[in-house]
Amino acid sequence: MKKIDKLVFGSFIGPFLLTLIVVDFILLLVTLLKYFDKIMGKGLEFSVFAELITYFSISASPDAFPLAVLLSAIMTFGNLGEHSELTAVKSAGISLVRSLTPIFVFVLFLTGFTYYFNTELVPKTNLKTYSLLWDMRSKKPALDIREGVFYTGIPGYSIKVNKKIDDERLLDIIIYDHTNRSKRGNKEVILADSGRMYTFMNQRYLALELYNGIKYDEGSNDKYDQKLDGGQFVRNRFSKSVIRFDLSSFDMGETDQNAFSRSRLVQTRGDLQMGVDSMSLDILRSKKTLFRQIGAKFTFHMLRDVEIPDQIEQELSFYDSLRTSRKKPKIEQRDLAGQVLKEESLVSRDTPVDDLPEVAFMKAPSPPLGALNETENKGRVMTDDELIKEVDAFYNTRAKNMNVYATALNSARASNATIKANISTLDTVQRDQNKFRVTRAQQISRSFACLVMFLIGAPIGAIIKKGGLGLPVIISVIFFLIYYTLNTLGDKWGKQGVVDPLFAMWMANLLLLPFGLFFLRQASKDARLFEADFYAVWLEKIKKYFTKKKQLKTA
């Protein structure tokens, strides 16, 4: 590595690590605020929060890397330009593109690392994050009984303490027992003058000792005669009574991570491709089922078999090798004796819809064409009008006996509801497939965004020649907001099927890459795009042009 490479790379790596930490911390705070009310106030240990913060930091890194590259590149080349170091490098005959080479190579390696990071490490981290979040959200808050407020944290009980001497001794206690589900309302009430509360067996159980109290129990299983007399009412006085509560629900369990394994955010690139292929097969089979149901769902019409489009058959044969083998024409089949069966003796493996047992009973009976044949045998062929009249007479007579019209109407309504339900299911599977394709394309596009942000940031820093955290931060935030907006818009369009998911997730990179190449070309020519004098000169030239043109007209 030459001295110029050491100078440029040494100036870049420090700001890059610093900005990466800062950006990741900001994104971490945004994520924590999202789940703040669901994980706080539950008496969790610091190690649990530290584990969650680590997972959130890794999950936020895909968005942190591009912004860190953009900001650090602007700051690095802005500092070099501000201290005239770029001018000295150019005076030595070294071009700007050659100066960018060491950082460009580093960003290429960073792009490959982020690809592995996004496709392998982040999905596995998301799986652990979701399972830990579920455990934290399902854990109940720590036992905290306050004066004058009903506490309902213990399942089946509502406890009110009017005065607390300390965390253990209590005065004037009211307890509503709702553990008996057959008794609706507050039918079991316990009143006590004082009590003592403590835990035992490693805080797995809570004991509440009550002194000088009364237990009221209003019966709910009274007979009719007893209810007319006012029902049963039991009152028990006690000098001491102990109630034990199970506190296992207050502990944080360990959720099985397989419960979240079907989410697209926890699947690697290979798993996402398997999901896309599986849903493609489901979509093709659903479309084929829709075409096959058309002839089977309607009884009184001449349409029996609906031809399935060749495109569906071809795509389905790609996923279903068994069906492809069954579709091969003129396959020789042999009987037990080894003799080749004739073509007409072969039984088709693709049974027509009308021959299915569940459809056969729906066939409309054939009209009495025997009379027609007899007529034809006598030498006279029936005209079309005569044939239509005889068929209409047959079906009209049968409709009077079987109420065909009502049956057809009910069948049409049921068929319409079935087909609509199948179409809705098909749309749902299609949206899920789009989400999988969006996530799969997003894993690569986020990695390539590091390279795009470097091509934008480095030339802009060389043009503005300003380092520090002032103007570079403003410019980097503007371009990152543009990238984030385009990426969010593409994510929405891709999931809704407005555009192809692959193009939707690469849209931000494809639109920003020309800007990076443009800024690189302008920086190599020492253009002053971000200086006011540059635009002032252009305005002056425009004014002179219109002034000269006006003078020529007046002359």
Secondary structure by P-SEA (a helix, b strand, c coil): ccaaaaaaaaacaaaaaaaaaaaaaaaaaaaaaacccccccccccaaaaaaaaaaaaaaaaaaaaaaaaaaaaaaaaaaaaaaaaaaaaaaacccccccaaaaaaaaaaaaaaaaaaacccaaaaaaaaaaaaaaaaaccccccccccccccccccbbbbbccccccccccbbbbbbccccccccccbbbbbccccccccccccbbbbbbccbbbbbbbccccaaaaaaccbbbbbbbcbbbbbbbccccbbbbccccccccccccccaaaaaaaaaaaaaaaaaaaaaaaaaccccccccccccccccaaaaaaaaaacaaaaaaaccbbbbbccccccccccccccccccccccccccccccccccaaaaaaaaaacccccaaaaaaaaaaaaaaaaaacaaaaaaaaaaaaaaaaaaaaaaaaaaaaaaaaaaaaaaaaaaaaaaaaaaaaaacaaaaaaaccccccaaaaaaaaaaaaaaaaaaaaaaaaaaccccaaaaaaaaaaaaaaaaaaaaaaaaaccccccaaaaaaaaaaaaaaaaaaaaaaac
